[in-house]
């Protein structure tokens, strides 16, 4: 039976998903009514910071938000969104998160620049490369078109060493490893009910390895900011050999792992997302299979198409997740493990 905490997490996750869905729809209602991105940004930010002028109030007065909306001719549904944003930013306990809204998705989505649709115009499939060299990859490195490099990690030790036990032992043995995820990086429980990375590595082995027919599927992700953990990881994988010599790589590793099923439901939902990272990114499939669905930004839907691509063990997918909305599906069978980073 699920614990009370699990139900609470699911409830909060549902709330956040609904807000994201409203955001994507209402953002374009605002655009269709003639609002600029800056006007929408001002609505949200002014609503969200209203309490700075009156610390004794839990949330801004609704009439003030609506007055601001009327001045800029926003539809009533957008006013409701602005009010929701204001409430979330000022009442952080709503989602019991360290952040007011996970990664500030709402403000970021409302205020992101309009995409130049040339990045996806006439693009019907992911570019697939094999035996790629730096020279071959150079023309694709910064064009924002998704690229799949086959068999790119065949020399990595990680293909034989990265598994659940490896990461559990690593984070248990390195002092401060769990704390660094909590304090400096990010943990993504999706819909598993886990609150911390340490909870994941303390789960019973029957569920961890899906050895029981009744085991509940799980899928999680996290970023690593601990230099001691990073040093160990670098012994098992290396910077993709085809990236340009003059490109800079992020010191932060992103790791995702788990199985197909309910635990990965966020990755198969109809609410696809942008990642709002600073650079294009690469993600190497160490184990299992993952299918990506890539969607153009809504403003480009009339000239661009949706694409699917399945990444298998040894492949690397490169995608500008600031430009392409996406979700992923973990294919049934072996545990999926991926590791990735950003480059510039």
Protein Blocks (a to p, Z undefined) as FASTA:
>chain_A
ZZfklmmmmmmmmmmmmmmmmmmmmmmmmmmnopafklmmmmmmmmmmmmmmomkbmbdc
fklmmmmmmmnopafklmmmmmmmmmmmmmmmlnopabfbghhlmmmmmmpccddfklmg
opabdcddehiafklmmmmmmnopacddehklmmpmklmmgcfklmmmmmmmmghklmmm
mmmmccdekjnopabfklmmmpcfklmnopafklccdddddddfbfklmmmmmmmpccdf
kbcfkbccdfbdcddeddedjklmmmmcfbdcdekiabdcddddfbhjddddddddfklm
mmcccddddddehiacdddfklmgcdddddehjdddddddddZZ
